[in-house]
Amino acid sequence: MSGERPSLKLLVSVPLAVVALDQATKLWVTARMELFESLPVVPGLFSITYVRNPGAAFGMFSDAHGLLRTGFLVAVSLAAVLLLTVFFLKSPHAERVSRLAAVLVMGGAIGNLIDRLRLGEVIDFLDVFVGRLHWPAFNLADSAITVGIGLFVLSAWRERGRERRAAEAPAAAPRPEDAP
């Protein structure tokens, strides 16, 4: 059925899996590493480096006052989870890519929200770099958010292509039974 609503199983299982993996990896890092310790995985390209980010993506808002910053980022995370849940529940079953995108972003937001509520900052440890040029460290929750946003973009791009092709398609030829 094309009007069928998405299952609650997907709405719960994907974010739960993202949160479980995210929190498990963060617990592993904090249990085995000292803050700012770095373990090379691929020399000159990738390390596991334990850092904490009090701000949002790329350290945004990290200079803001602690309580104000944390309150704002918690509120944004909760709003995102609520909006993504509503989007998921209202999306037709056929919009699989968009629904997957929503639950990935939701799981990532919840994973980082747990850190903010528990620690007032987020644990990051995935360190990608070339020489001295480092991408800001990130975690599995950030990865789920990034993949989810990429899937949203892909879904929108595919939908735009379908609409363009439909608009460019020649009108259907009249059928003999429609002739006067």
Steps between C-alpha positions, in 0.01 A plus 500: 500500500649837399322691778625265770665678792855420608548239768576590860760221495726707272427815700630333815760246381728723291535785753544244778777323305673832423481608865624161626800496264577866565489467878691169498785650297511808723512280810782297346701816424449653845582173677823436309638842415602820671354828378698618191671161463529388139537152353610492134290267286618605152816708549473843345126462435287366788532466878279431797546820700301560819372858517191671634296761318292738712349657186307380200633385162850631428515648851226758434377666822792355699585849628146567626422483873476135613143491629363715217689298238392165643137612540488627143660187352276269705192695384613482136561124532160437657329712234683312224398161642138615529488643146670194352254272679206696359660497152554124523145428614346716225725368221345252257641148510649547152737773625748245633814708453353806673371289788840332544663843492266624773569210738878523446502872583270431793732230640802726463325790670398277791853358533652846532211617719584227752856635522380858544258405778753273672822699450407845367711422190536236230768231482673494161774262391507445123791711376548529122793704371766548236829615647416784737161569339236345727129468440326574833480180706160330495319188626254238376199720583647774280557241227136388515387862477727562201386184317137588577538852362670354192205265451257793534693684228507190280127447546422862413728483196333179378153648555593816310626284211172305494299822496716645221465184289123498555475865393711437188314182395284549192130485555362152456372427151122479480362150508268385220211459741541866603461623139178687416 
